[in-house]
Amino acid sequence: MEDLLICRCEGVCLAKILQSINEGATSVQGVKKRTRAGMGYCQGRTCQPILRDLLKEKVGTNSITQLQKAQAPVRPIRLGDL
């Protein structure tokens, strides 16, 4: 179960997310900064609800102060195209 893939875009497994929570992450942003979960193409649209549920279970609802804001996906372009 620890190798369960939570963030498909960045390849972050459940074990890494749980480790970040055990090391002090108390918000989606805290987990994101430690693991890169939510930094891929979907910008957390897929994994953010799972992260919120994990944080509620492990930390409690009162400790979750800031949620990640979903952003539109951005595609890289070559400098020559600019």
C-alpha positions as CSV (number, residue, x, y, z in Angstrom):
1,M,0.0,0.0,0.0
2,E,2.9,2.4,0.7
3,D,3.9,2.3,-3.0
4,L,0.4,3.5,-4.0
5,L,0.8,6.3,-6.6
6,I,-1.0,9.4,-5.4
7,C,0.3,12.1,-7.7
8,R,0.5,10.7,-11.3
9,C,2.1,13.8,-12.8
10,E,5.1,13.9,-10.5
11,G,5.2,10.2,-9.5
12,V,4.7,10.7,-5.8
13,C,3.8,7.6,-3.7
14,L,1.8,7.4,-0.5
15,A,4.9,6.6,1.5
16,K,6.6,9.8,0.5
17,I,3.5,11.8,1.4
18,L,3.1,10.1,4.8
19,Q,6.8,10.7,5.5
20,S,6.3,14.5,4.8
21,I,3.3,14.6,7.2
22,N,5.4,12.8,9.8
23,E,8.2,15.4,9.3
24,G,5.8,18.3,10.0
25,A,3.7,19.1,6.9
26,T,0.3,20.3,8.1
27,S,-1.1,21.6,4.8
28,V,-1.4,20.8,1.2
29,Q,1.2,23.4,0.5
30,G,3.6,21.9,3.0
31,V,3.2,18.4,1.4
32,K,3.7,20.0,-2.0
33,K,6.9,21.7,-1.0
34,R,8.4,18.5,0.4
35,T,7.3,16.0,-2.2
36,R,6.3,18.0,-5.4
37,A,2.8,16.4,-5.3
38,G,0.5,18.8,-7.2
39,M,3.2,20.4,-9.3
40,G,2.6,18.5,-12.5
41,Y,0.4,19.2,-15.5
42,C,-2.9,18.9,-13.6
43,Q,-1.7,21.3,-10.8
44,G,-3.2,19.1,-8.1
45,R,-6.6,18.6,-9.6
46,T,-6.2,14.8,-9.3
47,C,-4.2,14.5,-6.1
48,Q,-5.2,17.5,-4.0
49,P,-8.5,15.9,-2.7
50,I,-6.5,12.8,-1.7
51,L,-3.9,15.0,0.1
52,R,-6.7,16.9,1.9
53,D,-8.2,13.6,3.1
54,L,-4.8,12.3,4.3
55,L,-4.1,15.5,6.2
56,K,-7.5,15.4,7.8
57,E,-6.9,11.9,8.9
58,K,-3.4,12.3,10.1
59,V,-3.3,15.9,11.4
60,G,-6.9,16.8,12.1
61,T,-9.2,19.4,10.5
62,N,-8.2,22.3,12.7
63,S,-4.6,22.2,11.6
64,I,-5.3,22.6,7.8
65,T,-5.2,26.3,7.2
66,Q,-4.2,26.8,3.6
67,L,-5.3,24.8,0.6
68,Q,-3.6,24.7,-2.8
69,K,-5.2,26.7,-5.5
70,A,-5.6,24.9,-8.8
71,Q,-4.0,26.7,-11.8
72,A,-4.5,26.2,-15.5
73,P,-2.0,23.8,-17.0
74,V,0.9,25.5,-18.7
75,R,2.8,23.9,-21.6
76,P,6.5,24.7,-22.2
77,I,7.4,26.3,-25.5
78,R,10.8,26.7,-27.2
79,L,12.5,30.1,-27.1
80,G,12.7,30.1,-30.8
81,D,8.9,30.0,-31.0
82,L,8.7,33.3,-29.0
